[in-house]
Amino acid sequence: MKTYKSNSKEVSEKVKKHVLDCYDNDIEALKADTLACGGSIQMVEGGNFEIYYDDQREFLNSLKLNNNSNKTFSDDDVFSMYKLLVSRAIDKLIKE
């Protein structure tokens, strides 16, 4: 099974699609919410995207990220990675 780094183009594109799906492809609404919330990280922390650890974990698993150590991640680890990837995608999308 092929796996990807968190900063790979494949992962980046899938996360951007995830963000756009949550906003029905409305970049202007995404920009407005980002501004209203005070930034992309605050949007994720505020619950604008997946809010349950199980949903976040499922999404991250769908990205087929490298986990060469076969480590089991805590809920906090899952949220941190989800927040990092989604906020990075938001920032890229609103700058495009």
Protein Blocks (a to p, Z undefined) as FASTA:
>chain_A
ZZddfkbmklmmmmmmmmmmmnnopaklmmmmmmmnopaklmmmnopacfbfklmmmmmm
mnopacfkopacdfklmmmmmmmmmmmmmmmmmmZZ
